[in-house]
Amino acid sequence: MNYKFEALAQTHPEVLFLYVDVDDVQSVSSKYGVKAMPTFFLIKNKEVVRKIVGANPDEVKKLVDASAEPFDTPQIVVE
């Protein structure tokens, strides 16, 4: 899934993509209630808009494509 995530980051420079290792940053997984990996979040204006649990590259791509706006900075976070 990492290479698909990286490919999306390359094709959507208007979106901020972050990778968080839940073993290294357990506070983030606690804050967002991560129960399984990978978990993807769409965060806009500091609010979780959508969450995808599991390695589903088609759904993550749809999420990114639908959320990419030229003057907005959505954040996709994977844990």
Distance bins in CASP14 RR format, pairs under 12 A and 6 or more apart:
PFRMAT RR
TARGET T0000
AUTHOR 0000-0000-0000
RMODE 2
METHOD distances of the structure
MODEL  1
1 7 0 0 0 0 0 1 0 0 0 0 0
1 8 0 0 0 0 0 1 0 0 0 0 0
1 19 0 0 0 0 0 1 0 0 0 0 0
1 37 0 0 0 0 1 0 0 0 0 0 0
1 38 1 0 1 0 0 0 0 0 0 0 0
1 39 0 0 0 0 0 1 0 0 0 0 0
1 40 0 0 0 0 1 0 0 0 0 0 0
1 52 0 0 0 0 0 1 0 0 0 0 0
1 54 0 0 0 0 1 0 0 0 0 0 0
1 55 1 0 1 0 0 0 0 0 0 0 0
1 56 0 0 0 0 1 0 0 0 0 0 0
1 57 1 0 0 1 0 0 0 0 0 0 0
1 58 0 0 0 0 0 1 0 0 0 0 0
1 59 0 0 0 0 0 1 0 0 0 0 0
1 60 0 0 0 0 1 0 0 0 0 0 0
1 61 0 0 0 0 0 1 0 0 0 0 0
1 78 1 0 0 1 0 0 0 0 0 0 0
1 79 0 0 0 0 0 1 0 0 0 0 0
2 8 0 0 0 0 0 1 0 0 0 0 0
2 9 0 0 0 0 0 1 0 0 0 0 0
2 17 0 0 0 0 0 1 0 0 0 0 0
2 19 1 0 0 1 0 0 0 0 0 0 0
2 21 0 0 0 0 0 1 0 0 0 0 0
2 37 0 0 0 0 0 1 0 0 0 0 0
2 38 0 0 0 0 1 0 0 0 0 0 0
2 55 0 0 0 0 1 0 0 0 0 0 0
2 57 0 0 0 0 0 1 0 0 0 0 0
2 60 0 0 0 0 0 1 0 0 0 0 0
2 78 0 0 0 0 1 0 0 0 0 0 0
3 9 0 0 0 0 0 1 0 0 0 0 0
3 10 0 0 0 0 0 1 0 0 0 0 0
3 55 0 0 0 0 0 1 0 0 0 0 0
3 57 0 0 0 0 1 0 0 0 0 0 0
4 10 0 0 0 0 0 1 0 0 0 0 0
4 11 0 0 0 0 0 1 0 0 0 0 0
4 17 0 0 0 0 0 1 0 0 0 0 0
4 38 0 0 0 0 0 1 0 0 0 0 0
4 40 0 0 0 0 0 1 0 0 0 0 0
4 55 0 0 0 0 1 0 0 0 0 0 0
4 56 0 0 0 0 1 0 0 0 0 0 0
4 57 1 0 1 0 0 0 0 0 0 0 0
4 58 0 0 0 0 1 0 0 0 0 0 0
4 59 0 0 0 0 0 1 0 0 0 0 0
4 60 1 0 0 1 0 0 0 0 0 0 0
4 61 1 0 0 1 0 0 0 0 0 0 0
4 64 0 0 0 0 0 1 0 0 0 0 0
4 76 0 0 0 0 0 1 0 0 0 0 0
4 78 0 0 0 0 0 1 0 0 0 0 0
5 11 0 0 0 0 0 1 0 0 0 0 0
5 12 0 0 0 0 0 1 0 0 0 0 0
5 15 0 0 0 0 0 1 0 0 0 0 0
5 17 1 0 0 1 0 0 0 0 0 0 0
5 18 0 0 0 0 0 1 0 0 0 0 0
5 19 1 0 0 1 0 0 0 0 0 0 0
5 20 0 0 0 0 0 1 0 0 0 0 0
5 38 0 0 0 0 1 0 0 0 0 0 0
5 40 0 0 0 0 1 0 0 0 0 0 0
5 52 0 0 0 0 0 1 0 0 0 0 0
5 55 0 0 0 0 1 0 0 0 0 0 0
5 56 0 0 0 0 0 1 0 0 0 0 0
5 57 0 0 0 0 1 0 0 0 0 0 0
5 60 1 0 0 1 0 0 0 0 0 0 0
5 61 0 0 0 0 1 0 0 0 0 0 0
5 63 0 0 0 0 0 1 0 0 0 0 0
5 64 0 0 0 0 1 0 0 0 0 0 0
5 76 0 0 0 0 1 0 0 0 0 0 0
5 77 0 0 0 0 0 1 0 0 0 0 0
5 78 1 0 0 1 0 0 0 0 0 0 0
5 79 0 0 0 0 0 1 0 0 0 0 0
6 12 0 0 0 0 0 1 0 0 0 0 0
6 17 0 0 0 0 1 0 0 0 0 0 0
6 19 0 0 0 0 1 0 0 0 0 0 0
6 57 0 0 0 0 0 1 0 0 0 0 0
6 60 0 0 0 0 0 1 0 0 0 0 0
6 76 0 0 0 0 0 1 0 0 0 0 0
6 78 0 0 0 0 0 1 0 0 0 0 0
7 17 0 0 0 0 0 1 0 0 0 0 0
7 57 0 0 0 0 1 0 0 0 0 0 0
7 60 0 0 0 0 0 1 0 0 0 0 0
7 61 0 0 0 0 1 0 0 0 0 0 0
7 64 0 0 0 0 0 1 0 0 0 0 0
8 14 0 0 0 0 0 1 0 0 0 0 0
8 15 1 0 0 1 0 0 0 0 0 0 0
8 16 0 0 0 0 0 1 0 0 0 0 0
8 17 1 0 0 1 0 0 0 0 0 0 0
8 19 0 0 0 0 0 1 0 0 0 0 0
8 40 0 0 0 0 0 1 0 0 0 0 0
8 57 0 0 0 0 1 0 0 0 0 0 0
8 58 0 0 0 0 0 1 0 0 0 0 0
8 59 0 0 0 0 0 1 0 0 0 0 0
8 60 1 0 0 1 0 0 0 0 0 0 0
8 61 1 0 0 1 0 0 0 0 0 0 0
8 62 0 0 0 0 0 1 0 0 0 0 0
8 63 0 0 0 0 1 0 0 0 0 0 0
8 64 1 0 1 0 0 0 0 0 0 0 0
8 65 0 0 0 0 1 0 0 0 0 0 0
8 67 0 0 0 0 0 1 0 0 0 0 0
8 68 0 0 0 0 1 0 0 0 0 0 0
8 74 0 0 0 0 0 1 0 0 0 0 0
8 76 1 0 0 1 0 0 0 0 0 0 0
8 78 0 0 0 0 0 1 0 0 0 0 0
9 15 1 0 0 1 0 0 0 0 0 0 0
9 16 0 0 0 0 1 0 0 0 0 0 0
9 17 1 0 1 0 0 0 0 0 0 0 0
9 18 0 0 0 0 1 0 0 0 0 0 0
9 19 0 0 0 0 1 0 0 0 0 0 0
9 60 0 0 0 0 0 1 0 0 0 0 0
9 61 0 0 0 0 0 1 0 0 0 0 0
9 64 0 0 0 0 1 0 0 0 0 0 0
9 68 0 0 0 0 0 1 0 0 0 0 0
9 75 0 0 0 0 0 1 0 0 0 0 0
9 76 0 0 0 0 1 0 0 0 0 0 0
9 77 0 0 0 0 0 1 0 0 0 0 0
9 78 0 0 0 0 0 1 0 0 0 0 0
10 17 0 0 0 0 1 0 0 0 0 0 0
10 64 0 0 0 0 0 1 0 0 0 0 0
11 17 0 0 0 0 0 1 0 0 0 0 0
11 61 0 0 0 0 1 0 0 0 0 0 0
11 64 0 0 0 0 1 0 0 0 0 0 0
11 65 0 0 0 0 1 0 0 0 0 0 0
11 68 0 0 0 0 1 0 0 0 0 0 0
12 60 0 0 0 0 0 1 0 0 0 0 0
12 61 0 0 0 0 1 0 0 0 0 0 0
12 63 0 0 0 0 0 1 0 0 0 0 0
12 64 1 0 1 0 0 0 0 0 0 0 0
12 65 1 0 0 1 0 0 0 0 0 0 0
12 66 0 0 0 0 0 1 0 0 0 0 0
12 67 0 0 0 0 1 0 0 0 0 0 0
12 68 1 0 1 0 0 0 0 0 0 0 0
12 69 0 0 0 0 0 1 0 0 0 0 0
12 70 0 0 0 0 0 1 0 0 0 0 0
12 72 0 0 0 0 0 1 0 0 0 0 0
12 73 0 0 0 0 0 1 0 0 0 0 0
12 74 0 0 0 0 1 0 0 0 0 0 0
12 75 0 0 0 0 0 1 0 0 0 0 0
12 76 0 0 0 0 1 0 0 0 0 0 0
13 64 0 0 0 0 0 1 0 0 0 0 0
13 68 0 0 0 0 1 0 0 0 0 0 0
13 70 0 0 0 0 0 1 0 0 0 0 0
13 73 0 0 0 0 0 1 0 0 0 0 0
14 64 0 0 0 0 0 1 0 0 0 0 0
14 65 0 0 0 0 0 1 0 0 0 0 0
14 67 0 0 0 0 1 0 0 0 0 0 0
14 68 1 0 1 0 0 0 0 0 0 0 0
14 69 1 0 0 1 0 0 0 0 0 0 0
14 70 1 0 1 0 0 0 0 0 0 0 0
14 71 0 0 0 0 1 0 0 0 0 0 0
14 72 1 0 0 1 0 0 0 0 0 0 0
14 73 1 0 0 1 0 0 0 0 0 0 0
14 74 0 0 0 0 1 0 0 0 0 0 0
14 75 0 0 0 0 0 1 0 0 0 0 0
14 76 0 0 0 0 0 1 0 0 0 0 0
15 40 0 0 0 0 0 1 0 0 0 0 0
15 42 0 0 0 0 1 0 0 0 0 0 0
15 43 0 0 0 0 0 1 0 0 0 0 0
15 44 0 0 0 0 0 1 0 0 0 0 0
15 60 0 0 0 0 0 1 0 0 0 0 0
15 61 0 0 0 0 0 1 0 0 0 0 0
15 63 0 0 0 0 0 1 0 0 0 0 0
15 64 1 0 0 1 0 0 0 0 0 0 0
15 65 0 0 0 0 1 0 0 0 0 0 0
15 66 0 0 0 0 0 1 0 0 0 0 0
15 67 1 0 0 1 0 0 0 0 0 0 0
15 68 1 0 1 0 0 0 0 0 0 0 0
15 69 0 0 0 0 1 0 0 0 0 0 0
15 70 0 0 0 0 0 1 0 0 0 0 0
15 72 0 0 0 0 1 0 0 0 0 0 0
15 73 1 0 0 1 0 0 0 0 0 0 0
15 74 1 0 1 0 0 0 0 0 0 0 0
15 75 1 0 0 1 0 0 0 0 0 0 0
15 76 1 0 0 1 0 0 0 0 0 0 0
15 77 0 0 0 0 0 1 0 0 0 0 0
16 41 0 0 0 0 0 1 0 0 0 0 0
16 42 0 0 0 0 0 1 0 0 0 0 0
16 43 0 0 0 0 1 0 0 0 0 0 0
16 44 0 0 0 0 0 1 0 0 0 0 0
16 64 0 0 0 0 0 1 0 0 0 0 0
16 67 0 0 0 0 0 1 0 0 0 0 0
16 68 0 0 0 0 0 1 0 0 0 0 0
16 72 0 0 0 0 0 1 0 0 0 0 0
16 73 1 0 1 0 0 0 0 0 0 0 0
16 74 1 0 0 1 0 0 0 0 0 0 0
16 75 1 0 1 0 0 0 0 0 0 0 0
16 76 1 0 0 1 0 0 0 0 0 0 0
16 77 0 0 0 0 1 0 0 0 0 0 0
17 40 0 0 0 0 1 0 0 0 0 0 0
17 41 0 0 0 0 0 1 0 0 0 0 0
17 42 0 0 0 0 0 1 0 0 0 0 0
17 43 0 0 0 0 0 1 0 0 0 0 0
17 60 0 0 0 0 0 1 0 0 0 0 0
17 63 0 0 0 0 0 1 0 0 0 0 0
17 64 0 0 0 0 1 0 0 0 0 0 0
17 67 0 0 0 0 0 1 0 0 0 0 0
17 68 0 0 0 0 0 1 0 0 0 0 0
17 73 0 0 0 0 0 1 0 0 0 0 0
17 74 0 0 0 0 1 0 0 0 0 0 0
17 75 1 0 0 1 0 0 0 0 0 0 0
17 76 1 0 1 0 0 0 0 0 0 0 0
17 77 1 0 0 1 0 0 0 0 0 0 0
17 78 1 0 0 1 0 0 0 0 0 0 0
18 25 0 0 0 0 0 1 0 0 0 0 0
18 28 0 0 0 0 1 0 0 0 0 0 0
18 32 0 0 0 0 0 1 0 0 0 0 0
18 40 0 0 0 0 0 1 0 0 0 0 0
18 41 0 0 0 0 1 0 0 0 0 0 0
18 42 0 0 0 0 0 1 0 0 0 0 0
18 43 0 0 0 0 1 0 0 0 0 0 0
18 73 0 0 0 0 0 1 0 0 0 0 0
18 74 0 0 0 0 0 1 0 0 0 0 0
18 75 1 0 0 1 0 0 0 0 0 0 0
18 76 1 0 0 1 0 0 0 0 0 0 0
18 77 1 0 1 0 0 0 0 0 0 0 0
18 78 1 0 0 1 0 0 0 0 0 0 0
18 79 0 0 0 0 1 0 0 0 0 0 0
19 25 0 0 0 0 0 1 0 0 0 0 0
19 28 0 0 0 0 0 1 0 0 0 0 0
19 37 0 0 0 0 0 1 0 0 0 0 0
19 38 0 0 0 0 1 0 0 0 0 0 0
19 39 0 0 0 0 0 1 0 0 0 0 0
19 40 0 0 0 0 0 1 0 0 0 0 0
19 41 0 0 0 0 0 1 0 0 0 0 0
19 75 0 0 0 0 0 1 0 0 0 0 0
19 76 0 0 0 0 1 0 0 0 0 0 0
19 77 1 0 0 1 0 0 0 0 0 0 0
19 78 1 0 1 0 0 0 0 0 0 0 0
19 79 0 0 0 0 1 0 0 0 0 0 0
20 26 0 0 0 0 0 1 0 0 0 0 0
20 27 0 0 0 0 1 0 0 0 0 0 0
20 28 1 0 1 0 0 0 0 0 0 0 0
20 29 1 0 0 1 0 0 0 0 0 0 0
20 30 0 0 0 0 0 1 0 0 0 0 0
20 31 0 0 0 0 0 1 0 0 0 0 0
20 32 0 0 0 0 1 0 0 0 0 0 0
20 34 0 0 0 0 1 0 0 0 0 0 0
20 37 0 0 0 0 0 1 0 0 0 0 0
20 38 0 0 0 0 0 1 0 0 0 0 0
20 39 0 0 0 0 1 0 0 0 0 0 0
20 40 0 0 0 0 0 1 0 0 0 0 0
20 41 0 0 0 0 1 0 0 0 0 0 0
20 43 0 0 0 0 0 1 0 0 0 0 0
20 75 0 0 0 0 0 1 0 0 0 0 0
20 76 0 0 0 0 0 1 0 0 0 0 0
20 77 1 0 0 1 0 0 0 0 0 0 0
20 78 1 0 0 1 0 0 0 0 0 0 0
20 79 1 0 1 0 0 0 0 0 0 0 0
21 28 0 0 0 0 1 0 0 0 0 0 0
21 29 0 0 0 0 1 0 0 0 0 0 0
21 34 0 0 0 0 0 1 0 0 0 0 0
21 37 0 0 0 0 1 0 0 0 0 0 0
21 38 0 0 0 0 0 1 0 0 0 0 0
21 77 0 0 0 0 0 1 0 0 0 0 0
21 78 0 0 0 0 1 0 0 0 0 0 0
21 79 1 0 0 1 0 0 0 0 0 0 0
22 28 1 0 0 1 0 0 0 0 0 0 0
22 29 1 0 1 0 0 0 0 0 0 0 0
22 30 0 0 0 0 1 0 0 0 0 0 0
22 31 0 0 0 0 0 1 0 0 0 0 0
22 32 0 0 0 0 1 0 0 0 0 0 0
22 33 0 0 0 0 0 1 0 0 0 0 0
22 34 1 0 1 0 0 0 0 0 0 0 0
22 35 0 0 0 0 0 1 0 0 0 0 0
22 36 0 0 0 0 0 1 0 0 0 0 0
22 37 1 0 0 1 0 0 0 0 0 0 0
22 38 0 0 0 0 1 0 0 0 0 0 0
22 39 0 0 0 0 1 0 0 0 0 0 0
22 77 0 0 0 0 0 1 0 0 0 0 0
22 78 0 0 0 0 1 0 0 0 0 0 0
22 79 1 0 1 0 0 0 0 0 0 0 0
23 29 0 0 0 0 1 0 0 0 0 0 0
23 34 0 0 0 0 0 1 0 0 0 0 0
23 37 0 0 0 0 1 0 0 0 0 0 0
23 79 0 0 0 0 1 0 0 0 0 0 0
24 79 0 0 0 0 0 1 0 0 0 0 0
25 31 0 0 0 0 1 0 0 0 0 0 0
25 32 0 0 0 0 0 1 0 0 0 0 0
25 34 0 0 0 0 0 1 0 0 0 0 0
25 77 0 0 0 0 0 1 0 0 0 0 0
25 79 0 0 0 0 1 0 0 0 0 0 0
26 32 0 0 0 0 0 1 0 0 0 0 0
26 33 0 0 0 0 0 1 0 0 0 0 0
26 34 0 0 0 0 1 0 0 0 0 0 0
26 79 0 0 0 0 0 1 0 0 0 0 0
27 33 0 0 0 0 0 1 0 0 0 0 0
27 34 0 0 0 0 0 1 0 0 0 0 0
27 79 0 0 0 0 0 1 0 0 0 0 0
28 34 1 0 0 1 0 0 0 0 0 0 0
28 39 0 0 0 0 0 1 0 0 0 0 0
28 41 0 0 0 0 0 1 0 0 0 0 0
28 43 0 0 0 0 0 1 0 0 0 0 0
28 77 0 0 0 0 1 0 0 0 0 0 0
28 78 0 0 0 0 0 1 0 0 0 0 0
28 79 1 0 0 1 0 0 0 0 0 0 0
29 35 0 0 0 0 1 0 0 0 0 0 0
29 36 0 0 0 0 0 1 0 0 0 0 0
29 37 0 0 0 0 1 0 0 0 0 0 0
29 38 0 0 0 0 0 1 0 0 0 0 0
29 39 0 0 0 0 1 0 0 0 0 0 0
29 41 0 0 0 0 0 1 0 0 0 0 0
29 77 0 0 0 0 0 1 0 0 0 0 0
29 78 0 0 0 0 0 1 0 0 0 0 0
29 79 1 0 1 0 0 0 0 0 0 0 0
30 79 0 0 0 0 0 1 0 0 0 0 0
31 41 0 0 0 0 0 1 0 0 0 0 0
31 43 0 0 0 0 0 1 0 0 0 0 0
31 46 0 0 0 0 0 1 0 0 0 0 0
31 48 0 0 0 0 0 1 0 0 0 0 0
31 77 0 0 0 0 0 1 0 0 0 0 0
31 79 0 0 0 0 0 1 0 0 0 0 0
32 39 1 0 0 1 0 0 0 0 0 0 0
32 40 0 0 0 0 0 1 0 0 0 0 0
32 41 1 0 0 1 0 0 0 0 0 0 0
32 42 0 0 0 0 0 1 0 0 0 0 0
32 43 0 0 0 0 1 0 0 0 0 0 0
32 47 0 0 0 0 0 1 0 0 0 0 0
32 48 1 0 0 1 0 0 0 0 0 0 0
32 51 1 0 0 1 0 0 0 0 0 0 0
32 53 0 0 0 0 0 1 0 0 0 0 0
32 75 0 0 0 0 0 1 0 0 0 0 0
32 77 1 0 0 1 0 0 0 0 0 0 0
32 78 0 0 0 0 0 1 0 0 0 0 0
32 79 1 0 0 1 0 0 0 0 0 0 0
33 39 0 0 0 0 1 0 0 0 0 0 0
33 41 0 0 0 0 0 1 0 0 0 0 0
33 48 0 0 0 0 1 0 0 0 0 0 0
33 51 0 0 0 0 1 0 0 0 0 0 0
33 53 0 0 0 0 0 1 0 0 0 0 0
33 79 0 0 0 0 1 0 0 0 0 0 0
34 40 0 0 0 0 0 1 0 0 0 0 0
34 41 0 0 0 0 1 0 0 0 0 0 0
34 48 0 0 0 0 0 1 0 0 0 0 0
34 51 0 0 0 0 1 0 0 0 0 0 0
34 52 0 0 0 0 0 1 0 0 0 0 0
34 53 0 0 0 0 1 0 0 0 0 0 0
34 54 0 0 0 0 0 1 0 0 0 0 0
34 77 0 0 0 0 1 0 0 0 0 0 0
34 78 0 0 0 0 1 0 0 0 0 0 0
34 79 1 0 1 0 0 0 0 0 0 0 0
35 51 0 0 0 0 0 1 0 0 0 0 0
35 53 1 0 0 1 0 0 0 0 0 0 0
35 54 0 0 0 0 0 1 0 0 0 0 0
35 79 0 0 0 0 0 1 0 0 0 0 0
36 51 0 0 0 0 0 1 0 0 0 0 0
36 52 0 0 0 0 0 1 0 0 0 0 0
36 53 1 0 1 0 0 0 0 0 0 0 0
36 54 1 0 0 1 0 0 0 0 0 0 0
36 55 0 0 0 0 1 0 0 0 0 0 0
36 56 0 0 0 0 0 1 0 0 0 0 0
36 78 0 0 0 0 0 1 0 0 0 0 0
36 79 0 0 0 0 1 0 0 0 0 0 0
37 52 0 0 0 0 0 1 0 0 0 0 0
37 53 0 0 0 0 1 0 0 0 0 0 0
37 54 1 0 0 1 0 0 0 0 0 0 0
37 55 0 0 0 0 1 0 0 0 0 0 0
37 78 0 0 0 0 1 0 0 0 0 0 0
37 79 1 0 0 1 0 0 0 0 0 0 0
38 51 0 0 0 0 0 1 0 0 0 0 0
38 52 0 0 0 0 1 0 0 0 0 0 0
38 53 1 0 0 1 0 0 0 0 0 0 0
38 54 1 0 1 0 0 0 0 0 0 0 0
38 55 1 0 1 0 0 0 0 0 0 0 0
38 56 0 0 0 0 1 0 0 0 0 0 0
38 57 0 0 0 0 0 1 0 0 0 0 0
38 59 0 0 0 0 0 1 0 0 0 0 0
38 60 0 0 0 0 1 0 0 0 0 0 0
38 76 0 0 0 0 0 1 0 0 0 0 0
38 77 0 0 0 0 0 1 0 0 0 0 0
38 78 1 0 1 0 0 0 0 0 0 0 0
38 79 1 0 0 1 0 0 0 0 0 0 0
39 48 0 0 0 0 0 1 0 0 0 0 0
39 50 0 0 0 0 0 1 0 0 0 0 0
39 51 1 0 0 1 0 0 0 0 0 0 0
39 52 1 0 0 1 0 0 0 0 0 0 0
39 53 1 0 1 0 0 0 0 0 0 0 0
39 54 1 0 0 1 0 0 0 0 0 0 0
39 55 0 0 0 0 0 1 0 0 0 0 0
39 56 0 0 0 0 0 1 0 0 0 0 0
39 60 0 0 0 0 0 1 0 0 0 0 0
39 76 0 0 0 0 0 1 0 0 0 0 0
39 77 0 0 0 0 1 0 0 0 0 0 0
39 78 1 0 0 1 0 0 0 0 0 0 0
39 79 1 0 1 0 0 0 0 0 0 0 0
40 48 0 0 0 0 0 1 0 0 0 0 0
40 49 0 0 0 0 0 1 0 0 0 0 0
40 50 0 0 0 0 1 0 0 0 0 0 0
40 51 1 0 0 1 0 0 0 0 0 0 0
40 52 1 0 1 0 0 0 0 0 0 0 0
40 53 1 0 0 1 0 0 0 0 0 0 0
40 54 1 0 0 1 0 0 0 0 0 0 0
40 55 0 0 0 0 1 0 0 0 0 0 0
40 56 0 0 0 0 1 0 0 0 0 0 0
40 57 0 0 0 0 0 1 0 0 0 0 0
40 59 0 0 0 0 1 0 0 0 0 0 0
40 60 1 0 1 0 0 0 0 0 0 0 0
40 61 0 0 0 0 0 1 0 0 0 0 0
40 62 0 0 0 0 0 1 0 0 0 0 0
40 63 1 0 0 1 0 0 0 0 0 0 0
40 64 0 0 0 0 1 0 0 0 0 0 0
40 67 0 0 0 0 0 1 0 0 0 0 0
40 74 0 0 0 0 0 1 0 0 0 0 0
40 75 0 0 0 0 0 1 0 0 0 0 0
40 76 1 0 0 1 0 0 0 0 0 0 0
40 77 1 0 0 1 0 0 0 0 0 0 0
40 78 1 0 1 0 0 0 0 0 0 0 0
40 79 0 0 0 0 1 0 0 0 0 0 0
41 47 0 0 0 0 0 1 0 0 0 0 0
41 48 1 0 1 0 0 0 0 0 0 0 0
41 49 0 0 0 0 1 0 0 0 0 0 0
41 50 1 0 0 1 0 0 0 0 0 0 0
41 51 1 0 1 0 0 0 0 0 0 0 0
41 52 0 0 0 0 1 0 0 0 0 0 0
41 53 0 0 0 0 0 1 0 0 0 0 0
41 60 0 0 0 0 0 1 0 0 0 0 0
41 63 0 0 0 0 1 0 0 0 0 0 0
41 64 0 0 0 0 0 1 0 0 0 0 0
41 67 0 0 0 0 0 1 0 0 0 0 0
41 74 0 0 0 0 0 1 0 0 0 0 0
41 75 1 0 0 1 0 0 0 0 0 0 0
41 76 1 0 0 1 0 0 0 0 0 0 0
41 77 1 0 1 0 0 0 0 0 0 0 0
41 78 1 0 0 1 0 0 0 0 0 0 0
41 79 1 0 0 1 0 0 0 0 0 0 0
42 48 1 0 0 1 0 0 0 0 0 0 0
42 49 1 0 1 0 0 0 0 0 0 0 0
42 50 1 0 1 0 0 0 0 0 0 0 0
42 51 1 0 0 1 0 0 0 0 0 0 0
42 52 0 0 0 0 1 0 0 0 0 0 0
42 59 0 0 0 0 0 1 0 0 0 0 0
42 60 0 0 0 0 1 0 0 0 0 0 0
42 62 0 0 0 0 0 1 0 0 0 0 0
42 63 1 0 1 0 0 0 0 0 0 0 0
42 64 0 0 0 0 1 0 0 0 0 0 0
42 65 0 0 0 0 0 1 0 0 0 0 0
42 66 0 0 0 0 1 0 0 0 0 0 0
42 67 1 0 1 0 0 0 0 0 0 0 0
42 68 0 0 0 0 0 1 0 0 0 0 0
42 69 0 0 0 0 0 1 0 0 0 0 0
42 72 0 0 0 0 0 1 0 0 0 0 0
42 73 0 0 0 0 0 1 0 0 0 0 0
42 74 1 0 1 0 0 0 0 0 0 0 0
42 75 1 0 0 1 0 0 0 0 0 0 0
42 76 1 0 0 1 0 0 0 0 0 0 0
42 77 0 0 0 0 1 0 0 0 0 0 0
42 78 0 0 0 0 0 1 0 0 0 0 0
43 49 1 0 0 1 0 0 0 0 0 0 0
43 50 0 0 0 0 1 0 0 0 0 0 0
43 51 0 0 0 0 1 0 0 0 0 0 0
43 63 0 0 0 0 0 1 0 0 0 0 0
43 67 0 0 0 0 1 0 0 0 0 0 0
43 72 0 0 0 0 0 1 0 0 0 0 0
43 73 0 0 0 0 1 0 0 0 0 0 0
43 74 1 0 0 1 0 0 0 0 0 0 0
43 75 1 0 1 0 0 0 0 0 0 0 0
43 76 1 0 0 1 0 0 0 0 0 0 0
43 77 1 0 0 1 0 0 0 0 0 0 0
43 78 0 0 0 0 0 1 0 0 0 0 0
44 50 0 0 0 0 1 0 0 0 0 0 0
44 63 0 0 0 0 0 1 0 0 0 0 0
44 66 0 0 0 0 0 1 0 0 0 0 0
44 67 1 0 0 1 0 0 0 0 0 0 0
44 68 0 0 0 0 0 1 0 0 0 0 0
44 69 0 0 0 0 1 0 0 0 0 0 0
44 72 1 0 0 1 0 0 0 0 0 0 0
44 73 0 0 0 0 1 0 0 0 0 0 0
44 74 1 0 1 0 0 0 0 0 0 0 0
44 75 1 0 0 1 0 0 0 0 0 0 0
44 76 0 0 0 0 0 1 0 0 0 0 0
44 77 0 0 0 0 0 1 0 0 0 0 0
45 72 0 0 0 0 1 0 0 0 0 0 0
45 73 0 0 0 0 1 0 0 0 0 0 0
45 74 0 0 0 0 1 0 0 0 0 0 0
45 75 0 0 0 0 0 1 0 0 0 0 0
46 73 0 0 0 0 0 1 0 0 0 0 0
46 74 0 0 0 0 0 1 0 0 0 0 0
46 75 0 0 0 0 1 0 0 0 0 0 0
47 74 0 0 0 0 0 1 0 0 0 0 0
47 75 0 0 0 0 0 1 0 0 0 0 0
48 74 0 0 0 0 0 1 0 0 0 0 0
48 75 0 0 0 0 1 0 0 0 0 0 0
48 76 0 0 0 0 0 1 0 0 0 0 0
48 77 0 0 0 0 1 0 0 0 0 0 0
49 63 0 0 0 0 1 0 0 0 0 0 0
49 66 0 0 0 0 0 1 0 0 0 0 0
49 67 1 0 0 1 0 0 0 0 0 0 0
49 72 0 0 0 0 0 1 0 0 0 0 0
49 74 1 0 0 1 0 0 0 0 0 0 0
49 75 0 0 0 0 1 0 0 0 0 0 0
49 76 0 0 0 0 0 1 0 0 0 0 0
49 77 0 0 0 0 0 1 0 0 0 0 0
50 59 0 0 0 0 1 0 0 0 0 0 0
50 60 0 0 0 0 0 1 0 0 0 0 0
50 62 0 0 0 0 0 1 0 0 0 0 0
50 63 1 0 1 0 0 0 0 0 0 0 0
50 64 0 0 0 0 0 1 0 0 0 0 0
50 66 0 0 0 0 1 0 0 0 0 0 0
50 67 0 0 0 0 1 0 0 0 0 0 0
50 74 0 0 0 0 1 0 0 0 0 0 0
50 75 0 0 0 0 0 1 0 0 0 0 0
50 76 0 0 0 0 1 0 0 0 0 0 0
50 77 0 0 0 0 0 1 0 0 0 0 0
51 59 0 0 0 0 0 1 0 0 0 0 0
51 60 0 0 0 0 0 1 0 0 0 0 0
51 63 0 0 0 0 1 0 0 0 0 0 0
51 76 0 0 0 0 0 1 0 0 0 0 0
51 77 0 0 0 0 1 0 0 0 0 0 0
51 78 0 0 0 0 0 1 0 0 0 0 0
51 79 0 0 0 0 0 1 0 0 0 0 0
52 58 0 0 0 0 0 1 0 0 0 0 0
52 59 1 0 1 0 0 0 0 0 0 0 0
52 60 1 0 1 0 0 0 0 0 0 0 0
52 61 0 0 0 0 0 1 0 0 0 0 0
52 62 0 0 0 0 1 0 0 0 0 0 0
52 63 1 0 0 1 0 0 0 0 0 0 0
52 64 0 0 0 0 0 1 0 0 0 0 0
52 67 0 0 0 0 0 1 0 0 0 0 0
52 76 0 0 0 0 1 0 0 0 0 0 0
52 77 0 0 0 0 0 1 0 0 0 0 0
52 78 0 0 0 0 1 0 0 0 0 0 0
52 79 0 0 0 0 0 1 0 0 0 0 0
53 59 0 0 0 0 0 1 0 0 0 0 0
53 60 0 0 0 0 0 1 0 0 0 0 0
53 78 0 0 0 0 0 1 0 0 0 0 0
53 79 0 0 0 0 0 1 0 0 0 0 0
54 60 0 0 0 0 1 0 0 0 0 0 0
54 78 0 0 0 0 1 0 0 0 0 0 0
54 79 0 0 0 0 0 1 0 0 0 0 0
55 78 0 0 0 0 1 0 0 0 0 0 0
56 62 0 0 0 0 1 0 0 0 0 0 0
56 63 0 0 0 0 1 0 0 0 0 0 0
56 78 0 0 0 0 0 1 0 0 0 0 0
57 63 0 0 0 0 0 1 0 0 0 0 0
57 64 0 0 0 0 0 1 0 0 0 0 0
57 78 0 0 0 0 0 1 0 0 0 0 0
58 64 0 0 0 0 0 1 0 0 0 0 0
58 65 0 0 0 0 0 1 0 0 0 0 0
59 65 0 0 0 0 0 1 0 0 0 0 0
59 66 0 0 0 0 0 1 0 0 0 0 0
59 76 0 0 0 0 0 1 0 0 0 0 0
60 66 0 0 0 0 0 1 0 0 0 0 0
60 67 0 0 0 0 0 1 0 0 0 0 0
60 76 1 0 0 1 0 0 0 0 0 0 0
60 77 0 0 0 0 0 1 0 0 0 0 0
60 78 0 0 0 0 1 0 0 0 0 0 0
61 67 0 0 0 0 0 1 0 0 0 0 0
61 68 0 0 0 0 0 1 0 0 0 0 0
61 76 0 0 0 0 0 1 0 0 0 0 0
62 68 0 0 0 0 0 1 0 0 0 0 0
62 76 0 0 0 0 0 1 0 0 0 0 0
63 74 0 0 0 0 1 0 0 0 0 0 0
63 75 0 0 0 0 0 1 0 0 0 0 0
63 76 1 0 0 1 0 0 0 0 0 0 0
63 77 0 0 0 0 0 1 0 0 0 0 0
63 78 0 0 0 0 0 1 0 0 0 0 0
64 74 0 0 0 0 1 0 0 0 0 0 0
64 75 0 0 0 0 0 1 0 0 0 0 0
64 76 1 0 0 1 0 0 0 0 0 0 0
64 78 0 0 0 0 0 1 0 0 0 0 0
65 74 0 0 0 0 0 1 0 0 0 0 0
65 76 0 0 0 0 0 1 0 0 0 0 0
66 74 0 0 0 0 1 0 0 0 0 0 0
66 76 0 0 0 0 0 1 0 0 0 0 0
67 73 0 0 0 0 0 1 0 0 0 0 0
67 74 1 0 1 0 0 0 0 0 0 0 0
67 75 0 0 0 0 1 0 0 0 0 0 0
67 76 1 0 0 1 0 0 0 0 0 0 0
68 74 1 0 0 1 0 0 0 0 0 0 0
68 75 0 0 0 0 0 1 0 0 0 0 0
68 76 0 0 0 0 1 0 0 0 0 0 0
END
